[in-house]
Amino acid sequence: MKRLSFSLQLLLGLVAGVALGFVARIWDVTWLAETLTQVGAIFVQLLKLAVPPLVFTAVLVSVANLRNVSGAARLASKTLLWFLLTALVSVAFAIGLGLIINPGQGVTLDTGTAKAPESSGSWIDFVTGVVPTNVVTAFTEVNVLQIVFLGVVLGAAALAVGEKAEPFLNLGRSVLELVQKALWWVIRLAPLGTAGLIGKAVSTYGWDLLAPLAKFSVGVYVGCFIVLLAVYPTLLAVWGKVNPIQFFRNAWPAIELAFVSRSSVGTLPLTQKVTIERNGVDGAYASFAVPFGATTKMDGCASVYPALAAIFVAQVFGVPLGVGDYLLIAFVSVVGSAATAGLTGAIVMLTLTLSTLGLPLEGVGLLLAIDPILDMIRTATNVTGQMVVPVLVARSEGRLDEAVFNAPPQPLDTAAAGPAPRAPEPATA
């Protein structure tokens, strides 16, 4: 009997989760709701468990691997430029959408009961928070931004040291392979995790909770869909000169997992596998671009969401915004996206945006209740962008295998490691 594809398994898990969630909510089946919550929580916890070693070794190895990529500096610069450009386009559409729908206009909420988060993002915290005061604490507290910093610094140091650093890099590669293998086993449990996470969402978030924030919630989903179904396809068709429909066929398993797991980093092994094995991006380049994107490329969390949320909070609290404020939103979204760091939620980015604009941080408390629902589409948007940019750059640099890209999507039933990268070439940049 032929085994169901991974995508179909995820879809069945999603359908089962919705059905079980409705049963738990409509008939008030407490034990079922608790079971769904526990299944989803265990799945997310297993993903998070792998985050510190995965991020550190992936960034370390990807930076060190740049020595084997011709034109490495040019590739890295193009990747970063596309990250910034797509973030700017995304936030521009989000601001435009916010001005059209006015998500906070007419909303009656008790702002007196709203509480500011215990910790908030600021530019000082962002800059000083990049450098860890204690290496161990960066890993135990899962500070992804600091882990990325350590990986980049040690990877660059390994590049400078040369052959003497090979034993250390070989250890990093081995740990990365082990973590990816273990995480792939966790990802194979995604259909169960999907059922639990979606089931919990359906059983927990009813219309009574969503109704006051319905316009804002719809706005976030519409904004993300604009980026997903208009911005990205246009870039792929016009600049990448590839078929956007084929791209989404290839990328769908990673997008779907991102939607239910709400973690760009947790989806990283699958994202990289899809980028190399289905979208045909050169493995040597993808091993740098995908981990880099998983921690810094956040069009959903850092562009669409904070822009709409800032407009929402300003309108609810009666604070007028001018042209300068909207330009400031765009600036924060483009420059501060690394603050979201690939984990579930976008609270740091939201508090960073609100504090920069001088808006009440209590506005965060108004949105926390529905954050998991919004985080699903935000993360799906993030991960899609993390695959779009490598395709665009690889296409422009002749590092895209069009035969692989245009082939029928291959099954994703093996370990997360992609095919071997190209043979080393002398670096020219």
C-alpha positions in Angstrom: 0.0 0.0 0.0 1.4 3.4 -1.0 2.2 5.7 1.9 0.5 9.1 2.0 2.8 12.0 1.1 4.0 14.2 3.9 1.9 17.2 2.6 -1.2 15.0 2.6 -0.5 13.8 6.1 -0.2 17.4 7.3 -3.4 18.3 5.6 -5.2 15.4 7.2 -3.8 16.4 10.6 -5.1 19.9 10.1 -8.6 18.7 9.1 -8.7 16.3 12.1 -7.5 19.1 14.4 -10.3 21.4 13.2 -12.9 18.7 13.6 -11.7 17.7 17.1 -11.4 21.3 18.2 -15.0 22.0 17.2 -16.2 18.9 19.1 -14.3 20.0 22.2 -15.7 23.5 22.0 -19.3 22.9 21.0 -19.9 20.0 23.4 -17.5 21.3 26.1 -15.4 18.2 26.1 -12.8 19.3 28.6 -10.6 16.2 28.4 -10.4 16.4 24.6 -9.4 20.1 24.7 -6.7 19.3 27.3 -5.4 16.4 25.2 -5.2 18.6 22.1 -3.4 21.3 24.1 -0.9 18.8 25.5 -0.2 17.2 22.1 0.5 20.6 20.5 2.6 21.8 23.4 4.8 18.7 23.4 5.3 19.0 19.6 6.4 22.7 19.9 8.6 21.9 22.9 10.4 19.2 20.9 11.0 21.7 18.1 12.3 24.3 20.6 14.6 21.8 22.2 16.7 21.7 19.0 16.8 25.5 18.5 20.1 26.4 20.3 22.3 23.7 18.8 20.6 23.9 15.4 20.9 27.7 15.0 24.5 27.8 16.3 25.9 25.0 14.2 23.8 26.0 11.1 25.1 29.6 11.2 28.7 28.5 12.1 28.9 26.0 9.2 27.1 28.2 6.7 29.5 31.1 7.3 32.5 28.8 7.2 31.2 27.2 4.0 31.3 30.5 2.2 35.0 29.8 1.5 33.8 27.2 -1.0 31.5 29.5 -2.8 32.7 31.6 -5.6 31.6 35.3 -5.3 30.6 34.7 -1.7 30.6 38.4 -0.8 28.4 39.2 -3.7 26.0 36.4 -2.9 25.8 37.5 0.8 25.3 41.1 -0.3 22.5 40.2 -2.8 20.8 38.0 -0.2 20.8 40.8 2.4 19.7 43.4 -0.2 16.7 41.2 -1.2 15.8 40.7 2.5 15.7 44.4 3.1 13.9 45.1 -0.2 11.1 42.6 0.3 10.7 43.8 3.9 10.3 47.3 2.7 7.7 46.3 0.1 5.8 44.2 2.6 5.6 47.0 5.2 4.5 49.5 2.5 1.6 47.3 1.6 0.8 46.7 5.2 0.7 50.5 6.0 -1.4 51.1 2.9 -3.8 48.3 4.0 -4.0 49.8 7.5 -4.9 53.2 6.2 -7.7 51.7 4.1 -9.3 49.4 6.7 -8.5 51.5 9.8 -8.3 48.3 12.1 -8.7 50.2 15.3 -11.5 52.6 14.3 -14.8 52.0 16.1 -13.2 49.3 18.3 -14.5 49.5 21.9 -12.1 47.8 24.3 -11.4 48.5 27.9 -7.9 49.9 27.6 -7.8 50.5 31.3 -7.4 46.8 32.0 -4.6 46.3 29.4 -1.2 45.7 30.8 2.2 46.4 29.2 4.4 43.4 28.8 6.9 42.7 31.6 9.8 43.2 29.1 9.8 45.2 26.0 12.0 45.8 23.0 14.0 49.0 22.5 16.9 50.0 20.2 19.3 50.0 23.2 18.1 46.5 24.2 18.4 45.4 20.6 21.9 46.6 20.1 23.3 45.6 23.5 21.3 42.3 23.5 23.1 41.1 20.4 26.4 40.5 22.3 26.0 37.9 25.1 27.4 38.7 28.6 27.6 34.9 29.2 28.0 32.3 26.5 26.2 29.6 28.5 23.2 32.0 29.3 22.7 32.7 25.6 22.0 29.0 25.1 20.1 28.2 28.3 17.8 31.2 27.8 17.5 30.4 24.1 18.4 34.0 23.1 18.5 33.3 19.3 20.0 36.6 18.4 23.0 36.1 20.6 23.4 32.5 19.4 23.4 33.8 15.8 26.0 36.4 16.8 28.3 33.7 18.3 27.8 31.5 15.2 28.7 34.3 12.9 31.8 35.4 14.9 33.2 31.9 15.3 32.4 31.0 11.6 34.3 34.1 10.5 37.1 33.3 12.8 37.3 29.8 11.4 37.5 31.3 7.9 40.4 33.5 9.0 42.2 30.6 10.8 41.9 28.3 7.9 43.0 24.6 8.1 43.7 24.7 11.8 40.0 25.3 12.4 38.9 22.2 10.4 38.6 19.9 13.5 36.3 22.4 15.1 34.3 22.8 11.9 34.1 19.1 11.5 32.6 18.8 15.0 30.1 21.6 14.1 29.1 19.7 11.0 28.7 16.5 12.9 26.5 18.1 15.5 24.5 19.8 12.8 23.9 16.5 11.1 22.9 14.8 14.4 20.5 17.7 15.3 18.9 17.8 11.9 18.4 14.0 11.9 16.8 14.1 15.3 14.7 17.1 14.3 13.6 15.4 11.2 12.1 12.6 13.4 10.2 15.3 15.3 9.0 16.8 12.0 7.7 13.4 11.0 5.3 13.8 14.0 4.0 17.1 12.5 0.6 15.6 11.5 -0.1 14.8 15.2 1.3 18.1 16.2 -0.8 19.9 13.6 -3.9 18.2 15.0 -3.1 19.2 18.5 -2.1 22.8 17.7 -5.1 23.5 15.4 -7.5 21.7 17.6 -6.4 23.7 20.6 -6.8 27.0 18.6 -10.3 26.1 17.5 -11.4 24.9 21.0 -9.9 27.9 22.7 -10.6 30.9 20.5 -14.2 31.5 19.9 -16.0 34.4 18.2 -16.6 36.1 21.5 -12.9 36.6 21.9 -12.2 37.4 18.2 -15.2 39.6 17.5 -13.7 42.9 19.0 -10.5 42.3 17.1 -12.1 40.8 13.9 -11.1 43.7 11.6 -7.5 43.7 12.9 -7.2 39.9 12.6 -8.7 39.9 9.1 -6.3 42.7 8.2 -3.2 40.7 9.3 -4.3 37.7 7.3 -5.1 39.8 4.2 -1.8 41.7 4.5 0.1 38.4 4.7 -1.9 37.0 1.8 -1.0 40.1 -0.3 2.7 39.4 0.4 2.3 35.6 -0.2 0.1 35.7 -3.3 1.0 39.0 -4.9 4.4 40.3 -3.9 6.3 37.0 -3.9 4.8 35.6 -7.1 5.5 38.9 -8.9 9.2 38.8 -7.8 9.5 35.2 -8.8 7.9 35.7 -12.2 9.5 39.1 -13.1 13.0 39.0 -11.5 13.4 35.2 -11.0 11.8 34.3 -14.3 10.4 31.1 -12.7 6.8 29.8 -12.4 5.4 31.0 -9.1 2.8 28.2 -9.1 5.6 25.6 -9.4 7.4 27.3 -6.5 4.5 27.0 -4.2 4.0 23.4 -5.2 7.6 22.7 -4.3 7.5 24.8 -1.1 4.1 23.8 0.3 5.3 21.3 3.0 7.6 23.9 4.6 4.9 26.6 4.4 2.3 24.2 6.0 4.6 23.2 8.8 5.5 26.8 9.5 1.8 27.6 9.7 1.1 25.0 12.4 4.4 25.1 14.3 4.7 28.9 14.4 8.5 28.6 14.3 10.8 29.6 11.5 13.7 28.0 13.2 11.8 24.8 14.0 10.9 24.6 10.3 14.5 25.3 9.2 15.6 21.7 8.3 12.5 21.2 6.1 12.9 24.7 4.6 16.5 24.0 3.6 15.6 20.6 2.2 12.8 22.0 0.1 15.0 24.9 -1.1 17.7 22.5 -2.3 15.9 19.4 -3.4 12.7 20.9 -4.8 13.5 24.5 -5.7 16.9 23.6 -7.1 19.0 26.1 -5.3 22.7 25.3 -5.1 23.4 23.5 -1.8 26.6 25.5 -1.0 24.7 28.8 -1.2 21.5 27.5 0.4 23.4 26.3 3.4 24.2 29.9 4.1 21.1 31.7 2.9 18.4 29.5 4.5 19.8 29.5 8.1 20.5 33.2 7.8 16.9 33.8 6.6 15.4 31.7 9.3 16.7 34.1 12.0 16.5 37.4 10.1 13.9 37.2 7.3 10.5 38.0 8.9 8.1 39.7 6.5 5.1 38.5 8.5 6.3 39.2 12.0 8.5 42.2 11.4 6.7 44.0 8.5 3.0 43.2 8.1 2.1 42.6 11.7 3.8 45.5 13.5 2.7 48.0 10.9 -1.0 47.0 11.3 -0.7 46.6 15.0 0.8 50.1 15.4 -2.0 51.6 13.4 -4.5 49.6 15.5 -3.0 50.7 18.8 -2.8 54.3 17.7 -6.5 54.4 16.7 -7.7 52.6 19.8 -5.8 55.0 22.1 -6.7 58.0 20.0 -3.1 58.9 19.0 -2.8 60.5 15.5 -0.1 59.3 13.2 1.6 61.4 10.6 3.7 60.7 7.5 6.8 60.8 9.7 5.4 58.0 11.9 4.6 55.8 8.9 8.2 56.3 7.6 9.4 55.4 11.1 7.3 52.2 11.0 8.9 51.2 7.7 12.4 52.0 9.1 11.8 49.9 12.2 10.4 47.0 10.2 13.3 46.9 7.7 16.2 47.4 10.2 14.8 45.6 13.3 13.5 42.4 11.8 16.4 40.4 13.3 14.9 41.1 16.7 12.1 38.5 16.1 14.8 35.9 15.8 12.8 33.0 14.3 10.9 32.0 17.4 7.1 31.9 17.9 5.5 35.3 18.5 6.4 38.8 17.5 6.1 40.6 20.8 9.7 41.9 20.8 9.2 43.5 17.3 5.8 44.9 18.3 7.1 46.5 21.5 10.1 47.9 19.6 7.8 49.5 17.1 5.4 50.9 19.7 8.2 52.3 21.9 9.9 53.9 18.9 6.6 55.6 17.9 5.9 56.6 21.5 2.6 54.6 21.6 1.3 53.0 24.8 2.9 49.5 25.3 -0.4 48.6 27.0 -1.6 48.1 23.4 0.4 44.8 23.4 -1.9 43.5 26.1 -4.9 44.0 23.9 -3.5 41.7 21.2 -1.9 39.0 23.2 -5.0 36.9 23.5 -5.3 36.3 19.7 -1.5 36.2 19.0 -1.3 32.5 18.4 -4.0 32.7 15.7 -2.1 35.6 14.0 1.3 34.0 14.4 0.3 31.1 12.2 -0.1 33.2 9.0 2.9 35.4 10.0 5.2 32.5 10.3 4.0 31.0 7.0 4.8 34.3 5.4 8.2 34.4 7.0 9.2 31.0 5.8 7.9 31.6 2.3 10.1 34.7 2.1 13.0 32.6 3.4 12.7 30.4 0.3 11.8 33.1 -2.2 15.0 35.1 -1.7 17.5 32.2 -2.3 15.6 31.3 -5.5 15.9 34.9 -6.7 19.6 35.2 -5.9 20.4 31.7 -7.2 18.6 32.4 -10.4 20.5 35.7 -11.0 23.8 34.0 -10.2 23.3 30.8 -12.3 23.0 28.7 -9.2 19.4 27.5 -9.8 18.9 24.0 -11.3 15.8 24.6 -13.4 15.4 20.9 -14.2 15.0 20.3 -10.4 12.8 23.3 -9.9 10.4 22.3 -12.7 10.3 18.6 -11.9 7.3 17.1 -10.1 7.8 17.6 -6.4 9.8 14.7 -4.9 8.8 12.9 -1.7 10.3 14.4 1.5 10.7 11.1 3.4 14.4 11.0 4.0 16.7 12.8 6.4 16.7 16.6 6.4 20.2 17.0 4.9 20.2 18.1 1.3 22.4 16.9 -1.5 26.1 17.6 -1.4 27.0 21.1 -2.6 29.1 21.8 -5.6 32.7 21.1 -5.6 34.8 23.8 -3.9 35.7 26.7 -6.2 38.3 29.4 -5.6 36.8 32.4 -3.9 36.7 35.4 -6.1 35.2 37.9 -3.6 
